[in-house]
């Protein structure tokens, strides 16, 4: 079999696998949260009602299955959301998860979180302070762009801070970098 045929076969197999995974996830609701059971046996929070208000506590599990992911744009435009408590079961917070949550003041990040992806808190103007977990190794592009951060402590394990991670953080007056 030629190399081209081998690559085409691999690509076709990958496309079938992606289609299967996409088809196998079904969205369900628990309160204002929409979640999906993923192919790997974990739960991802994929959406939140935009009229959600106050503080939301994300459950560590749903029907005994761990919640490990907050999906891409899951809380986008939840303009009355003031707080989010994220359990230690969450390992991934995808890009733009909290974009434009203008009233968001407080976020509790899990200690085992290793990455803040692109634009996670983009445009969260009321977010003045976030305690970054010690396990954190990277802060994605625009992660806090346009947020209300006033001060921040960057843990020693952070080895990558992408462009504009703190762009337009006009109230940011103090950044402390942990030794290490």
NORVENVEN-V663601 format. One record per residue. N is the residue number from 1. RES is the residue in one small letter. PHI is phi in whole degrees, -180 to 180 (none if undefined). Layout:
N	RES	PHI
N	RES	PHI
This chain:
1	x	none
2	x	-72
3	x	-60
4	x	-61
5	x	-64
6	x	-63
7	x	-65
8	x	-64
9	x	-64
10	x	-63
11	x	-63
12	x	-63
13	x	-63
14	x	-63
15	x	-63
16	x	-65
17	x	-63
18	x	-63
19	x	-62
20	x	-65
21	x	-63
22	x	-63
23	x	-76
24	x	-81
25	x	-86
26	x	-120
27	x	-79
28	x	-136
29	x	-117
30	x	-140
31	x	61
32	x	-82
33	x	-96
34	x	-106
35	x	-137
36	x	-133
37	x	-88
38	x	-90
39	x	-58
40	x	-86
41	x	87
42	x	-111
43	x	-108
44	x	-121
45	x	-80
46	x	-113
47	x	-164
48	x	-143
49	x	-58
50	x	-66
51	x	-92
52	x	-61
53	x	-132
54	x	77
55	x	-102
56	x	-111
57	x	-106
58	x	-76
59	x	-69
60	x	-76
61	x	-152
62	x	-130
63	x	54
64	x	81
65	x	-105
66	x	-66
67	x	-88
68	x	-114
69	x	-139
70	x	-108
71	x	-74
72	x	-56
73	x	58
74	x	-57
75	x	-111
76	x	-54
77	x	66
78	x	-82
79	x	-72
80	x	-103
81	x	-74
82	x	-107
83	x	-155
84	x	-139
85	x	-107
86	x	-107
87	x	-74
88	x	-68
89	x	-70
90	x	-76
91	x	-105
92	x	-135
93	x	-119
94	x	-72
95	x	-55
96	x	57
97	x	-56
98	x	-119
99	x	-56
100	x	62
101	x	-87
102	x	-62
103	x	-95
104	x	-64
105	x	-108
106	x	-137
107	x	-135
108	x	-104
109	x	-90
110	x	-70
111	x	-64
112	x	-90
113	x	-68
114	x	-101
115	x	-143
116	x	-107
117	x	-78
118	x	-52
119	x	62
120	x	-51
121	x	-115
122	x	-58
123	x	76
124	x	-88
125	x	-64
126	x	-89
127	x	-78
128	x	-94
129	x	-150
130	x	-135
131	x	-91
132	x	-81
133	x	-70
134	x	-64
135	x	-77
136	x	-62
137	x	-118
138	x	-146
139	x	-123
140	x	-74
141	x	-56
142	x	64
143	x	-52
144	x	-119
145	x	-54
146	x	72
147	x	-80
148	x	-92
149	x	-50
150	x	-109
151	x	-152
152	x	-157
153	x	-114
154	x	-96
155	x	-64
156	x	-61
157	x	-77
158	x	-71
159	x	-113
160	x	-143
161	x	-126
162	x	-80
163	x	-55
164	x	59
165	x	-54
166	x	-121
167	x	-61
168	x	58
169	x	-87
170	x	-70
171	x	-99
172	x	-72
173	x	-111
174	x	-146
175	x	-125
176	x	-108
177	x	-107
178	x	-65
179	x	-64
180	x	139
